Amino acid sequence: MMREKISAQVSRPMGIRRWRKGRGFSIKEIHEAGLTLHKARMLDLPIDKRRGTLHASNVQLLRSHCIVIPLTEIKGIGNEIALELKEVGVTSVQDLIYCDVDVLSTKIRSSAGTLKKWQLAARIIVENL
């Protein structure tokens, strides 16, 4: 089960306060939600670079959609290994999915095979949200 696509809500022009589905989230909304553009693209969020508005409802939607899942949710990762992963920049399950296991295995004391198993478990967790 994949996560459903979310879309930004924008107000219609000419001062009429009716809402319609927008092309994507503005850069201001993405930054206000605590995301970077790179992370938003990795999460496959629609981005509209032409919009300059900041709507609180869109920021709230982004925050609720991008819930950070702790590393300790994965079987085999305890507090000690989670701390080790955080020291090299992997702070959440989503970060673990997109990291290069060969590079990561040289930085921490886990093998590439173990990291691939953790990546698979992380993908399953994210897909089942």
Helices and strands as residue ranges (DSSP letters): E 9-11, E 19-21, H 27-32, H 37-42, H 56-65, G 71-73, H 79-87, H 93-98, H 101-107, H 112-127
